[in-house]
Amino acid sequence: MKQRYEKTKQQILKILPYKMRMYFERNVDFEKLQEIRIRINRPVLLKENGKEKKVVADQKIYEASAADMKECVEYISKYSRYAYEHEMSQGFLTVEGGHRVGFAGKIIRDGTKIRHMKEITSLNIRVAHEKKGCADELIQYLVENGRILHTLIISPPGLGKTTLLRDLIRQLSNGTRWNEGCSVGVVDERMELGSVYQGEIQNDLGIRSDVLSGCTKEEGMMMLVRSMAPEVIAVDEIGREEEIPAILYAMCSGCRFLATAHGDDVRQLKEKPFFKEMIQGKYFERFIVLSGIPGRDQEVRIYDTKECCLNMQE
């Protein structure tokens, strides 16, 4: 465990400006670190276990300078922003270790198409955390007579639904006491699940998983069904009308389905047209709802199609 977080620490430190790096090396717990937000002429903000705090160096709140931003972007793009132009035009870039860097700045268009982004004014570094085993207690509720049930993970942002999905993929791919290992097709649109970096999958998604990254979820689902014949398809953050035909296509092709969605609970999702149709149509057989604060007082509840909680403890 310590070795893994030391590796994470080194991966993050090497993309930070030198002055900032000195502070992080001495004062930040990389096991708890979730996000680093850097904005020109604004305080550098960290999020640790769901709590935000300002970076303080030499008894002063550290405000990022334009030089800090330039240095950081150079490290992230390895001094070749042109080589990463396509990725940056999407607003984010995946770096070594699967950590994702989001950008805000001036958009340059070529007709209706976004060509690239320059004059970066803000960065959001989201630290990737693998928590192997976090799905251990859930698998039994998601498998019935060896058959994996269509499952939707629901939570507000930042509560760990992507981390949980990643571990579910790994366990279903490798096999558990509840299911035999199966092929899992992963559509990694924002490169947060497998976090492919220079052709290598940075996160452990199991021995039978195939990752398709850099395309939309609807494109990816159709491609995987046709090309890789997965038994399970996994996607992160569904919610667009265009995705419904692809989800139905995958389900009707015999694929089991794992997905995440932003929301507080099942009832709230029903208020959105996209999810109302899917929930009332019983596309999903299990709902995992995350609430609370990651690492402290977090609750995980599993519901069936009748919204009965299956893991309620007395």
C-alpha positions as CSV (number, residue, x, y, z in Angstrom):
1,M,0.0,0.0,0.0
2,K,2.7,2.5,1.0
3,Q,4.6,1.6,-2.2
4,R,1.6,2.4,-4.3
5,Y,1.0,5.8,-2.7
6,E,4.7,6.6,-3.0
7,K,4.4,6.0,-6.7
8,T,1.3,8.2,-6.9
9,K,3.2,10.9,-5.0
10,Q,6.1,10.9,-7.5
11,Q,3.8,10.9,-10.5
12,I,2.0,14.0,-9.2
13,L,5.1,15.8,-8.0
14,K,6.8,15.7,-11.4
15,I,3.9,17.5,-13.1
16,L,3.8,20.3,-10.5
17,P,5.7,23.6,-10.7
18,Y,8.9,23.5,-8.7
19,K,7.8,25.9,-5.9
20,M,4.5,24.1,-5.5
21,R,6.3,20.7,-5.5
22,M,8.3,21.6,-2.4
23,Y,5.1,22.2,-0.4
24,F,3.4,19.1,-1.6
25,E,6.4,16.9,-0.9
26,R,6.4,17.9,2.7
27,N,2.8,18.6,3.6
28,V,0.4,16.5,1.6
29,D,-1.0,13.1,2.3
30,F,-1.3,11.4,-1.1
31,E,-3.4,8.6,0.3
32,K,-6.1,11.2,1.0
33,L,-5.5,13.6,-1.9
34,Q,-8.4,13.7,-4.4
35,E,-8.0,16.9,-6.4
36,I,-5.6,19.8,-7.0
37,R,-7.1,23.0,-8.4
38,I,-4.7,25.5,-9.9
39,R,-6.0,28.9,-11.1
40,I,-3.8,31.9,-12.2
41,N,-3.7,34.6,-9.4
42,R,-6.0,32.5,-7.2
43,P,-5.3,30.3,-4.2
44,V,-4.2,26.7,-4.9
45,L,-7.0,24.4,-3.5
46,L,-6.7,20.8,-2.5
47,K,-9.4,18.3,-1.8
48,E,-8.6,15.6,0.8
49,N,-11.3,13.0,1.8
50,G,-14.0,15.3,0.5
51,K,-12.7,18.4,2.3
52,E,-11.2,21.4,0.6
53,K,-8.2,23.4,1.9
54,K,-5.9,26.1,0.7
55,V,-2.2,25.6,0.2
56,V,-0.2,27.7,2.7
57,A,3.5,28.2,2.1
58,D,5.7,30.4,4.3
59,Q,2.7,31.3,6.3
60,K,1.0,32.8,3.2
61,I,-1.8,31.4,1.1
62,Y,-0.1,30.2,-2.1
63,E,-1.6,31.9,-5.2
64,A,-0.6,30.4,-8.6
65,S,1.2,32.7,-10.9
66,A,1.1,32.7,-14.7
67,A,4.7,31.3,-14.6
68,D,3.5,28.4,-12.4
69,M,0.7,27.6,-14.9
70,K,3.1,27.7,-17.8
71,E,5.6,25.4,-16.0
72,C,2.8,23.0,-15.0
73,V,1.4,22.7,-18.6
74,E,4.9,22.2,-20.0
75,Y,5.4,19.2,-17.6
76,I,2.0,17.7,-18.3
77,S,2.5,18.0,-22.1
78,K,6.2,17.0,-21.9
79,Y,7.2,20.3,-23.6
80,S,5.2,19.4,-26.7
81,R,1.7,20.8,-26.5
82,Y,1.3,20.2,-30.2
83,A,1.6,16.4,-29.7
84,Y,-1.2,16.5,-27.1
85,E,-3.4,18.9,-29.1
86,H,-6.2,16.4,-29.7
87,E,-6.5,15.3,-26.1
88,M,-6.3,18.9,-24.8
89,S,-9.1,19.9,-27.3
90,Q,-11.4,17.6,-25.3
91,G,-10.6,19.6,-22.2
92,F,-8.5,17.0,-20.4
93,L,-5.4,14.8,-20.6
94,T,-4.5,11.5,-18.9
95,V,-1.0,11.4,-17.4
96,E,1.1,8.6,-16.1
97,G,-0.6,6.7,-13.3
98,G,-4.1,7.3,-14.8
99,H,-4.4,10.8,-13.2
100,R,-6.6,13.1,-15.2
101,V,-5.9,16.8,-15.8
102,G,-8.7,19.0,-16.8
103,F,-8.1,22.4,-18.5
104,A,-9.9,25.7,-18.9
105,G,-8.7,28.4,-21.2
106,K,-9.2,30.0,-24.6
107,I,-10.8,27.6,-27.2
108,I,-9.5,27.7,-30.8
109,R,-12.0,26.6,-33.4
110,D,-11.7,25.3,-36.9
111,G,-15.2,25.9,-38.2
112,T,-17.5,24.2,-35.8
113,K,-14.8,21.9,-34.5
114,I,-12.7,22.6,-31.5
115,R,-9.1,22.5,-32.7
116,H,-7.2,23.0,-29.5
117,M,-7.0,25.1,-26.3
118,K,-4.4,27.8,-25.4
119,E,-3.9,30.4,-22.7
120,I,-4.7,27.9,-20.0
121,T,-6.0,29.7,-16.9
122,S,-7.2,26.8,-14.8
123,L,-6.2,23.2,-14.1
124,N,-7.9,20.5,-12.2
125,I,-5.7,17.5,-11.4
126,R,-7.8,14.5,-10.3
127,V,-5.7,12.0,-8.5
128,A,-6.5,8.4,-9.5
129,H,-7.0,6.0,-6.6
130,E,-7.3,2.2,-7.0
131,K,-9.1,0.7,-4.0
132,K,-8.9,-3.0,-4.7
133,G,-11.5,-4.9,-2.7
134,C,-13.9,-2.0,-2.2
135,A,-16.6,-4.1,-4.1
136,D,-16.0,-7.2,-2.0
137,E,-19.2,-7.0,0.0
138,L,-21.4,-6.0,-3.0
139,I,-20.7,-8.8,-5.6
140,Q,-23.1,-11.2,-3.9
141,Y,-26.0,-8.9,-4.5
142,L,-25.1,-8.3,-8.2
143,V,-25.0,-12.0,-9.2
144,E,-28.0,-14.4,-9.3
145,N,-27.4,-18.0,-10.1
146,G,-24.1,-17.1,-11.7
147,R,-25.8,-14.5,-13.9
148,I,-24.5,-10.9,-13.5
149,L,-27.4,-8.4,-13.1
150,H,-27.7,-5.1,-14.9
151,T,-26.4,-2.6,-12.4
152,L,-26.4,1.2,-12.0
153,I,-24.1,3.0,-9.5
154,I,-25.6,6.3,-8.3
155,S,-23.9,9.1,-6.3
156,P,-23.1,12.8,-6.4
157,P,-19.7,13.8,-7.8
158,G,-16.6,12.9,-5.7
159,L,-18.0,10.0,-3.7
160,G,-16.1,7.2,-5.4
161,K,-18.5,5.7,-8.0
162,T,-15.8,5.4,-10.6
163,T,-13.5,3.8,-8.1
164,L,-16.2,1.3,-7.2
165,L,-17.0,0.6,-10.9
166,R,-13.3,0.0,-11.5
167,D,-13.1,-2.7,-8.8
168,L,-16.4,-4.3,-9.9
169,I,-14.9,-4.6,-13.4
170,R,-11.7,-6.1,-12.0
171,Q,-13.5,-8.7,-9.9
172,L,-16.1,-9.7,-12.5
173,S,-13.3,-10.1,-15.0
174,N,-11.1,-12.2,-12.8
175,G,-13.9,-14.2,-11.2
176,T,-15.2,-14.4,-7.6
177,R,-16.8,-17.0,-5.4
178,W,-20.1,-15.7,-6.9
179,N,-19.3,-15.8,-10.6
180,E,-16.8,-17.3,-13.1
181,G,-14.5,-14.8,-14.7
182,C,-16.0,-13.2,-17.8
183,S,-15.0,-10.9,-20.6
184,V,-15.7,-7.2,-19.9
185,G,-15.8,-4.6,-22.5
186,V,-14.9,-1.2,-21.0
187,V,-15.9,2.0,-22.8
188,D,-13.5,4.5,-21.3
189,E,-14.6,7.8,-22.9
190,R,-12.8,10.1,-20.5
191,M,-10.0,7.6,-19.8
192,E,-10.7,7.4,-16.1
193,L,-11.4,3.6,-15.8
194,G,-8.4,2.0,-17.5
195,S,-6.6,5.3,-17.9
196,V,-4.6,4.2,-20.9
197,Y,-1.3,6.1,-21.1
198,Q,1.1,5.5,-24.0
199,G,-0.6,2.2,-24.9
200,E,-0.6,0.8,-21.3
201,I,-3.6,0.4,-19.1
202,Q,-2.7,2.1,-15.8
203,N,-5.4,0.6,-13.6
204,D,-6.0,-3.1,-13.0
205,L,-9.3,-4.0,-14.7
206,G,-8.8,-7.8,-14.6
207,I,-7.4,-10.4,-17.0
208,R,-10.5,-10.6,-19.2
209,S,-11.2,-6.9,-19.8
210,D,-10.9,-5.0,-23.1
211,V,-10.7,-1.2,-23.0
212,L,-11.9,1.1,-25.8
213,S,-10.9,4.7,-25.0
214,G,-11.2,8.1,-26.6
215,C,-14.7,7.6,-28.2
216,T,-18.2,8.4,-27.1
217,K,-20.1,5.8,-25.0
218,E,-22.6,5.1,-27.7
219,E,-19.9,4.5,-30.3
220,G,-17.9,2.4,-28.0
221,M,-20.7,0.1,-26.9
222,M,-21.7,-0.6,-30.5
223,M,-18.1,-1.3,-31.5
224,L,-17.3,-3.6,-28.6
225,V,-20.4,-5.7,-29.1
226,R,-19.5,-6.2,-32.8
227,S,-15.8,-6.7,-32.3
228,M,-15.0,-8.2,-28.9
229,A,-18.2,-10.1,-28.0
230,P,-18.1,-9.1,-24.3
231,E,-20.3,-10.8,-21.7
232,V,-20.4,-7.5,-19.7
233,I,-20.2,-3.9,-20.9
234,A,-19.1,-1.2,-18.4
235,V,-19.4,2.5,-18.9
236,D,-18.9,5.6,-16.6
237,E,-21.5,8.4,-16.2
238,I,-24.4,7.7,-18.6
239,G,-27.0,10.3,-19.1
240,R,-27.3,11.3,-22.8
241,E,-30.4,10.5,-24.9
242,E,-28.0,9.3,-27.7
243,E,-26.8,6.5,-25.4
244,I,-30.2,4.7,-25.0
245,P,-30.2,2.9,-28.4
246,A,-26.6,1.6,-27.8
247,I,-27.5,0.5,-24.2
248,L,-30.5,-1.4,-25.5
249,Y,-28.5,-2.8,-28.4
250,A,-25.9,-4.2,-25.9
251,M,-28.6,-5.6,-23.6
252,C,-30.5,-7.2,-26.4
253,S,-27.2,-8.7,-27.7
254,G,-27.0,-10.6,-24.4
255,C,-24.4,-8.3,-22.6
256,R,-24.8,-7.6,-19.0
257,F,-24.5,-3.9,-18.2
258,L,-22.6,-1.9,-15.5
259,A,-22.8,1.9,-15.4
260,T,-22.6,4.9,-13.2
261,A,-24.7,8.1,-13.0
262,H,-24.7,11.4,-11.2
263,G,-27.6,11.6,-8.6
264,D,-28.6,11.4,-5.0
265,D,-30.8,8.3,-5.2
266,V,-33.1,6.3,-7.5
267,R,-36.1,8.6,-6.9
268,Q,-34.2,11.7,-8.0
269,L,-33.0,9.9,-11.2
270,K,-36.6,9.1,-12.0
271,E,-37.2,12.9,-12.4
272,K,-34.9,12.9,-15.4
273,P,-36.5,11.8,-18.7
274,F,-33.4,9.7,-19.7
275,F,-33.4,7.6,-16.5
276,K,-37.2,7.6,-16.0
277,E,-37.6,5.5,-19.1
278,M,-34.8,3.1,-18.1
279,I,-35.9,2.7,-14.5
280,Q,-39.6,2.2,-15.2
281,G,-38.7,-0.1,-18.0
282,K,-36.6,-2.1,-15.5
283,Y,-33.5,-2.0,-17.7
284,F,-31.5,-2.2,-14.5
285,E,-31.9,-4.9,-11.9
286,R,-29.8,-3.5,-9.2
287,F,-29.0,0.1,-8.0
288,I,-26.0,0.9,-5.8
289,V,-26.4,4.2,-4.0
290,L,-23.4,6.0,-2.4
291,S,-23.8,8.7,0.2
292,G,-21.8,10.4,2.9
293,I,-18.1,11.2,2.9
294,P,-15.5,8.9,1.3
295,G,-13.2,7.4,4.0
296,R,-15.5,8.5,6.8
297,D,-19.2,7.8,7.4
298,Q,-19.8,6.6,3.9
299,E,-22.9,4.5,3.3
300,V,-23.5,2.0,0.4
301,R,-27.0,0.8,-0.2
302,I,-28.1,-1.8,-2.8
303,Y,-31.7,-1.7,-4.1
304,D,-33.7,-4.0,-6.4
305,T,-36.3,-2.9,-9.0
306,K,-38.9,-2.4,-6.3
307,E,-36.5,-0.1,-4.5
308,C,-36.1,-2.5,-1.6
309,C,-32.8,-2.2,0.2
310,L,-31.0,-5.6,0.1
311,N,-28.0,-4.9,2.4
312,M,-29.7,-2.9,5.1
313,Q,-28.0,-3.8,8.4
314,E,-30.1,-4.2,11.5
